[in-house]
Amino acid sequence: MRLASGQEALVARVLTTEGKAGFGFSFQLDATEARQMAEWDAGVRAEKPRLDRALGHPWEEAFLAGKPVPWEREPGFAGLQWLSG
């Protein structure tokens, strides 16, 4: 997705068999990084993925600090249309 700053991010969503959604992102446009983060967010990956600072963006700052990612900080996130599980 295109960020408000004009840069791009790859955003991933995973759904557990119980229907819980987890989200992840990568400013390096790395699908593995985003998927592993989404798996961890959904509770199906025990180890928190490693993330290197790329942009100083609120998403990465929150993730690195162990806080909830403020997805709403990017207007484009709310506009994403996900395929149904």
N, C-alpha and C positions, 0 to 999 in steps of 0.2 A: 504494500500500500504506500501511497505517497503521504509523507508527514507534512504537517503545516509548514515546516521549515523548507520544504522542497526536496528533502532527502527521502530515500526509500527505506522501507523496512519489510522484511518477510515476516508474516504473522501466521502462526499455526494454532489449530484447535484440535484437541483429541477428546473423544467421548469414551468413558468407561462403559463396561457392560451394564453398570447400574445407572447409566445416564448422566453421570457427573462430567461436566466440561472442564477442561484445563486449557490455558492459553499460554503461548510462548511467542517470542519475537527474536529476530536477528537483524542487527544493523549491518552485518557482514553479508546478508542475503544467503545465509547458510541454513538450509532446510533441516539438517541434523540438529544444529544448535537450537532452532526454534521448536522442533518436535520434542527434543529431550526436555526442554524447559516446560513445554505444555504437559508432558507426561508427569513431570515432577509436580506441577501445579495441580494436576488431577489426582495426585496421590498414588500413582502406579509406578513411580520411579523413586527409589529410596534416597539416592544420592543427589543432592542439589547440583545442577550443572554449573560448570565454571563459565564465567562471563567476563570478558575483558571490556573495560570502558572504551567506547568508540566515539560517542557524541556528547556525553555529559547530559543526556536526555533524562527527563523525569522517570521514564520507565526503567532505564538501567540503574539509575540512582536508587530507586525503590527496591528493585530486585537485589542489588548488591548489599543494601542495608537490611534485608530480610523483612521488608514491609510489603504490603499489597501493592501490586502494580496499578498505577492510576490510569487505567485504559482510557477513561473519559477525557484525558488531557489531549488526546488526538481526535479531532472531529471525524476523521476518516474511519476510525475503528468502529464507531457506532453504525456507519454506513456499510460495513462488510456484510455480505450475504453468504451464509454458511450452507453447505449442502446438508440435508437432513441425514441423521444417523441411520 
